[in-house]
Amino acid sequence: MFEGKVALITGASSGIGLATATRLASLGARVALVARREPPLAGAISQIGADRAVAFPLDVCDLAALEALPARVVAHFGELDIVVNNAGLNHRGPMLTLSASALADVITTNLTAPVVLCRAAAPLMREGGRIVNVASLAGMVPVHHESAYSASKAGLRAFSRVIDDELRERGIRVSIVSPGPVDTPFLGSIEAVPDLVFSQPMSTAEEIAEAIVRAIREAPEEIAVPWFSGKLATLGYLSTALLRALRPAMERRGARNKRAYIARKQRQPAIL
């Protein structure tokens, strides 16, 4: 089902976005790669192949440029079938330690930008099109010291469910992929990552890419990765009392996992 299809992927120069672009290209799709900086995009094009991938350097917070992007992709490829909203931002810490603009940037990147891109892309997508919005388990159960991030991902999940109903009459389906922790540079400073996050199994970018491919194929409402973590997050959302009771044990487990992760990374040889 991917042969000849055109996919637009944000945050595509590394991590989940690059893994998704690589996987879709291997299945026969042509991919429009979106990211802020040109050098990493050039590296991604070299990895995937210029016959399959084209770079569109763009900051998703530039909402005017983002709104014009789907038409640019259609002008280049002739059509548009798949949109993957993957670009993300997270500023961790208690709300009062972060500036108002930093908090707003998280909302703009993770929620406003996908809303703008979905609105701009949907009228141009062919029947049978697919939109996949990458949310997070933090959008299912809010995480301490990640207030704006949790809020943005919860909002993205709600938005996705509503427009899935609205776009069905156009033959377009919208799915959510909600990962737990993923072993990519997006984690940032490991010491700053809440212990609760590390209480859940770590996924690879390739595993999340496979979940995105499955979402495109099957159009489920949501895929949580790992599966059991998604069930646990749902249970915690339904019963905040249970979540409060489990949190101390989960944070102790997460602290152990974080120490093991840091030690493992320190043992890995440096890449020159």
N, C-alpha and C positions, 0 to 999 in steps of 0.2 A: 504493500500500500504506500510505500515511501518513494518508489521510483518516479522521478520527474516532479516530485512535490517541492515546494519552496517553503523554507522555514526561516523565520526571523527570531533570533535569540539574543536577549540582552545579557550583559555580564558575561560575554562569550570568550574573553581573552584568556581565561584561566578557570580552574576549579570545575564546578558543576556545569557552567555554561560551555566551556571548551569540551568537556567530556561528552556533553549532549550533542554539540555540533559535530564532533568526530563520529559519534555513533550514528547520527542521522545521515551523515554523508556516506558512511560505510553501507547504509541500507539503500542508497540511491538518491537521497534528497540533495537539493542544492540549498546552501545555507547562507543567510545574511548575518554576519557577526557584528554585534554592537558592543562597544566598550568605550571608555573615555580616552584611552591613550593609544596612539598609533603603533608604537614599537611592539607591544605585546600582541596586538591584532595582526601585525605582519608575521610574527612568529606563529600564530595560530593558522594563518593562511598557508604558510610554508608547510606546516604539519599536516593539514587536511588536504591541501592541493588547490591551486588557483582555478582549476576546472570545476570545482565543487563549491568553493567558498569565496565570498566577497566581503571586504571590511567596510563598515559604516561607522567611522569614529564619531562618537556622540556622547555627551553627558545626559543621562536620562532626566536630570533635574532641570535641563533646558527644555521646558515643556513645549514651547513653540516648535523647536526643532524636532522634538519627539513626535508631536502631532503630525508633522510633515513626513516623518520617516516611512510609514507604510506605502505612501504613494511613490516615494523614491525607490523602494524595493520593487514595487510592481513595475515601475518604469524600467528598471534594470533587468528583471527576470521575466516579466510578462504576466506573472500571477503571484498569489500569496495564499498558502494553505495552512500554515502552522505558525503560531506565535507562542514563544516561551518567555514569560516574564520572570527572569532569574536575577537580574541585577539587585544587589542588596547592600545595606549599610547598617552598622550597629555601633552605637556609642554606649559603652557599659558604665555603670556606676549609679549611685543614688541620684534621683532627679535633681536635687538641690546642688549637686556638685557639677552639673552639666549646664551649659548655656542654653537659653531658649532657642537660639538658632541651631545648635547642635541637635537638640531634640526634634526641631521642625525638619531638619535635613533628613533624619531617619524616616519620618512620616512621608516626606516628599518622594524619597527614593523608593521606599518599599510599598507604598500604597497609592499616592497620587500619580506617580509615573505609570504604574500598570493600568490604573483607571484611564488615563489619557491614551495610552497605547491601545488598549482594548477598544476604546470608542473610535479611535482613528482607523484601526485595522479592520474591524468587523465588516463595515460596508464594502470593503475591497476584497474580502476573502471569498474563495470559491465555496460552493456547496460541498459539504463534507469536511469543512475546515475544523481545525482543533486549536483551542487556546489552553495552554497549561500554565497556571500561576504557581510559582514556587513559594510556598508559605513556610511554616515551621511548626514543630511541636509547641514552641513558645507562643504560638497563636491559639493553641488549644488550652494550655495551662500557662498563665502568666508567670514569668520568671523574675525573681527579685533582681534588682539592679539592671533590668532590661525593660524598663517601663515603655518607652517609645517603640522599641523593637517588637515587644509582645503585642502592643496595641496595633501597630501597623500590620502585623501578620494576622491578627484576629480580624481586622477590617478587610484584609485581602480575601480571607476565607469567606466572609459574609458576602462581599461584592461578587465573588466568583459564583457562588451558589445562585444568586439572584439573576445574573446575566446568563447563566446556563439555561435557565427557564426561558428567558427572553429571546435568546438567539436560536433556540431549537427550530423555530419556524423558518429560519434561514438555512437550516441544515448544519449549523455550527454548534459544537459542543465545547463546554468549558470544564476543565478538571483542575483539581488542586493536588499538588504533591507537597507533603509536610515532613521534611526530614528532622531527625534529631541532630546530634553533633556530627559534623562531617569533617574528615581529615583534609582540610584545605587551608590555604593562607587566610581565608575569611575568619577563622577562629581568632586571629590577632594575637595579642598578648595572652598566653595561656594562663598566667597568674591571675588575670582579670576575669577569666571565664568563671561564672558561678559554679560551685561544686555540684549543684543540682544538675547542671547540664551534663557533667561527666558521669552522672549516675546511670546514664543510658549508653548502650553500645555505640561505638563509633562506626560510622559508615564511610565508604570511599566515594569520591566523586563519580566514579563509574557505576556504583550501585544506584546512586540517585539518578544518573542518566538513564539507566535501565528502567527505573520507575517512571520517568518522564516518557520514555518510548512506550511503555505499557499504557500510560494514560492516553497517549495519542491513539494507540490501537483500539483500546477498549472503552474509552470515555467514561471511566468511573467518576463518581462524585469526588472522591478523595482517596489518595494513597498515602498512608503514613509509613515512614521508614525509620527504624525497624517496626514491623507489624505489631509486636507486643508492646512496644513503647507507645504506639498510637492508642492501643486499648487502655493502657495504664493512664495516659493523658486524658482520655475520655472519661474514665472513672474518676480521676481527680477533679475534672471540671464539674461533673455531676454532684460530687460530694466534697465540698471544701473542707468539711470537718475531717474526712478521711485523709485528704491531702495534707492538712496540717499535722495529723498524727504520723503520717509516713515520712514527712519531709526530713526530720532529723536523721533517720536511718539512711535515707537516700543521699543526703548531703555527706554523711560519713563515708558511704560507699563511693560517692563521687570524688571526695578528697583523695581516697586511696587510688582510684583510677587515674586521677589527674597526676599524682606523683609518679605513677608507673608510666604514664604517657610521656611526661617530661624526661624521665630517665631513659626511656626508649629513644626519644628524639636525640638526646645528648650522645647516645652510643652510635647513632647513624653517621657514616662518613660525610664530610662536607662535599657538596657538589661544586666543582670548579667551573 
